[in-house]
Amino acid sequence: MSNVREPANIPDFVLAHVRRYLNSDGEDGHLWYSNGLGDHGMIPTLLLTTIGCKSGEPMMVPLIYGEENGDYIVCASRGGAPTNPAWCLNLMANPEVEIQNKSDKFSAMARIAEGEERQQLWKLMVDIYPTYSELQTSTERQLPIIVLTPLDK
């Protein structure tokens, strides 16, 4: 996916994070520092590129991730907003995505975890980023947990 657009309407610090990640091939940006997590303040992030469901253009966002059985797991929290983030809507319409994890770049298929699998993966993501629990209480929607399966798996 070439000519990737920077996401619209996101804070400058997030854009700076994406640029650092890209410019350093993940050396600066893979681990994101989050205040309030004490000694565990360094959180792994990847870059997810989806195809816009309205624009048809690729869009890239940095996301906190976990790993489970070779899959990458992300949470569509949108800061606890009442609606899902655009990138989540994009991958529901076009589930083939691109991922950059550090310097590794690959294609993956996305799907939303359901039922018991979602519960297990929710615990994984809350262990990585406890703030997800707070964000869940600030919205009536269930925060989607997304499974990203590399296509070469």
N, C-alpha and C positions, 0 to 999 in steps of 0.2 A: 504494500500500500504506500504509494509515494504521494507527495503533496498533502501530507496530513495537516489538517487544520488544528490550531490550538483551540481548546474548548472555550466556548463563550461564557460570559457571566460567572467566572470563577475568580477567587481572590488572587491578587498579585503574587502572594507567597506560594500558591499552588503552581502558577505559571513558572515562577523562578525554579521550583522543584523540578518540573518537567524539563526545563532548559538545562539545568545542572546534570540531570540524569542523562539526557541525550548527548550533551557536550563531553561528558566523561565516560560514556559507554557504561553507565551504571556504577562506576567507582564512587561518584559523589551523587547520592540520591537514592541508592538502593535501600540504605538504612536511613529512615526518617526519624528525627528526634521529636518525641511528643512530651510536652510538659505534663507533670502530674502522674507519671508512671514510675517515679523513683529511679532505681537502678535499672529498671526494665524499659527505659524510655526510648530505646532504639527499636524501631518497628520495620520489618521488611516491606518493601513496596515494589510493585512492578508497573510497567506501562501497558495499558490496555488500549488497543485501537479497534474501534467499531465502525461500521458503515452507518451513516445517518439515515434513519428511516424516512425522513422528509427530504433532506438535502441530497442523499446518495453519496455524500463525501465522507472520507475517513476522518475520524476524530479521536484524539488520544487523551487519556486521563491517567493520572497516577493513582494506584489503589493499594491499600494494605492487603496483604495476602497471607494465606496459610497453605500448607501442602498436605495432601491425603492421598495415599496410593498412587502417586505419580500425577495427580491432578492438582491444579491450582484453585484455591477457594477464595472468593471475594464476597464482600457484603455491600449491597446497594442501599447504604444508609441515607445518603443525601442530608447528613446532619440532622436526621430526625424529621425532615420535612414531610408534609402530608402526601406527597406524590413521589414516585420513583424517579431517580436521576435519568437524564436523557440517555446516557450510555447504556442503562439497563433496558430502556425501551428499544434502543437500537439493536441490541443483541437478541431481544425477543423476536424482532422482525428479520434480522440477519444474524444467525447464530455463529457463523464462521468469523473469528476474530484473529487479531495479531497480538502477540505478547512479546514484550521485551522484559526479561528478568536478568538483571545485571547486563552482561554483554550478549547473552543468548537471545536470539530472535526466532520466533516460530509461530506457526498457525495453530489454532485450537478451535474446538467446538464448545459452545457455551450452552448450559441448560440450568434451569432453576431447580434447586434441590427441594424435595417434598417430604412430608411425613417424618419418619424416624431418621432418615438420612439427614434431613434439614436440622433436626434437633441435635444430632451428633456434631454436625459441622458448625452449627451455631455456637456450641460449647467451645469448639476449637477456636473460632474467631473471637469470642469473648475472652478466652485465655490470652490471645495475642494482643487484643485491644479492648480492655474492660469498658471503655467509654461506650461501646456498642449497646451495653445493657441500659445505660442512661438514655441513649438515643431512641431505643425501642419504646421506652416509657413516655417519650415526648410525642409519639404519633400513634394513630389508631391502626395504621397499616402494619402488616407484618413485614419486617425488613427482609427482602429477598436475599437468600444465600445462593451464589452462583458457582457452579462447578465448571471449570475450564479444563477440558481434556485435550492435551496436545495431539495433533493429528498423526504424529509419527509414533504414537504409543501403541 
